[in-house]
Amino acid sequence: MTTLTAQIPDSLARKLADLAAGEHIAVDQIVTFALASQVAGWEARNSVDARAHRGSVDDLRQTLGRVPVRPPLEGDEL
């Protein structure tokens, strides 16, 4: 386990402490959950960006060209 030291605004520290007390968990746990969630979001965004750069408009058009043209299924009209 690694220990990090970070400077955060006092108002955020108070909110964090209040939240931890209300949830009956340690501040460290809330920080870990929040950081893990944010890192996962950044990783997902980076993955989507990387995949988007590998694709091409021509490949998309070719793929969409293979989709049969037909009316929507019942219930999907809108």
N, C-alpha and C positions, 0 to 999 in steps of 0.2 A: 504494500500500500504506500502511496506517495502522499506527502504532505505538501500542500500548496498554500502560499500566503498571497492574499489578494486585497487590494484596497477597493472598497465599495462605498457608495454614499451612505451616510448615517441613516437616512430615511429608508433606504432599501434594507439595511441591516436590521432596523426595527421591525419592518414588515416581515422579514424572514424569521426573526425570533418569535414574533406573534403567531405566524403561521405554524412554526414548529411546535409551539406550545399548544395551539389549538388542535393540532393533529396528533399530539403526544408522541412525537418523534424528534430525533436530534436534528439540529440545524445542518450538521454534516450530511445527513441523509437527504434532506431537501435539496441542498446544493448539488449532491451527487445525482439525484434524479433529474434536476433541471439541466445540469450540464450534459448528462447522457442524452436527454431529449434533444437539446440544441445541437449537439454533435451529430446525432443521427439525422436530423433535418438537413444539416449542411452536407453530410455524406450523400443523402438521397438526392439533393439538388445537384451536387457535383456529378453523380452517376447519370442523372437525366441529361445534364449538359454534355457530358462525354458521349453518351449514346446519340444525342441529337447531332453532334458534330461528325459522327461516323456515317450518318444517313445522308441521303440526297433527295432532292425534289423529284428527280427522274425516277429513282427507285420507288418513291411513294406513289407516283402516278402509275407506274407499272403495276404495283401491288393493287391499287384501287381499281385499275382497269380489269382485274380478274374477278371483281365482285359482281355477281349477276344483278342486272337491273330488273327489279320487280316491285310491286306495291308493298307497302309495309304490312306486317302481320296485324291481325285484329288486336286493337288496344294500343298499337304503336303509331297510330295515325298522326298524333300531334307532334 
